[in-house]
Amino acid sequence: MTWIWRITVTLTLMLALAAGTGVGYLYFGSSTIRQMVHDWRLGLWRTEKAFPGRSAVTVMVLGRDVDRDNRDRILNTKGRTDTILLVRLNFAEQTANILSIPRDTLVRIPGYRGKHKINAAHAYGGPELTAQTIEEFLNVRPDECVVLDCKSFEKAVDMLGGLQVTVAKQMDYDDDWGDLHIHVSPGTQVLNGKQALGFARFRRSNDGRGDTDTERIQRQQQILMAAKEKVMSRSVFFRLPRVIDTIRAGIKSTMTDAQMMALASFAKRLPPSSIHMAILPGVEGRVYVTADDSAARELVYHMFY
């Protein structure tokens, strides 16, 4: 969801400059845009100002699910993390390294006996305990943290009027406990918020067949390009302030808005050859993923040191 927010914000500012009469509406219609314009004018989107004296930053990005009771009511809990990413942005070397940690990876969580799935760390102690767990597990201490709310992404897509993508195959997956139901048919179509999120999150079908990480990444790129095209269209121009505020409301971070925009601006300028993505090496079992400690240490060393 961070890339959706980044593209939305950037394109909104570009459209505002080109829209003439629409500038006033966008500026005064959204407190988020007013603050972003202010920060941009002061040069706070530059990494040297946003992170003075730092040549690199490691950000922990978490996609948080909600817990529900047996009546499908959302509980007031911290929730488990469906997505766990470590992102190393090196300003000096102009690179970005992104490590995906499978949510079912078996780890030791500080303060709790035995081993648990790493996604339970957030349920037990929020992003702080997740960061401690990652530091003990991989010897990498995140400098900053961003927690994303998937529901805000759904709402934003619906506000845009959906996203048009081409679906390559039938997707059917049901998780009653997690209230995740993905049913998308092949073909070019407009997906609503729930469908778009499911399209990006889909990992395996009800019959047990799974996808590769490459296939998931390709679908995420489709969503990104579809969002970019939709934001550029005149039909949604005046909806953008509400869309931006909706997405912003679903993000919790240790960073200021200016710092997040500085990182987004930095990442936007990087060529594809400077962005490296990897999945933590391990063996996937029926319930847990067991990390390959030797391979994981070597990968982490190259990506974060």
Sequence and secondary structure as in RCSB ss.txt:
>XXXX:A:sequence
MTWIWRITVTLTLMLALAAGTGVGYLYFGSSTIRQMVHDWRLGLWRTEKAFPGRSAVTVMVLGRDVDRDNRDRIL
NTKGRTDTILLVRLNFAEQTANILSIPRDTLVRIPGYRGKHKINAAHAYGGPELTAQTIEEFLNVRPDECVVLDC
KSFEKAVDMLGGLQVTVAKQMDYDDDWGDLHIHVSPGTQVLNGKQALGFARFRRSNDGRGDTDTERIQRQQQILM
AAKEKVMSRSVFFRLPRVIDTIRAGIKSTMTDAQMMALASFAKRLPPSSIHMAILPGVEGRVYVTADDSAARELV
YHMFY
>XXXX:A:secstr
 HHHHHHHHHHHHHHHHHHTTHHHHHHHH HHHHHHHHHHHTTTTSHHHHSTT SEEEEEEEEE   B TTS B 
SS   EEEEEEEEEETTTTEEEEEE  TTBEE  TTSSS EETTHHHHHHHHHHHHHHHHHHHS   SEEEEEEH
HHHHHHHHHHT EEEEE S EEEEETTTTEEEEE SEEEEE HHHHHHHHH  B TTS B  HHHHHHHHHHHHH
HHHHHHHSGGGGGGHHHHHHHHHHTEEESS HHHHHHHHHHHHHS GGGEEEEE  EEE SS EEE HHHHHHHH
HHHH 
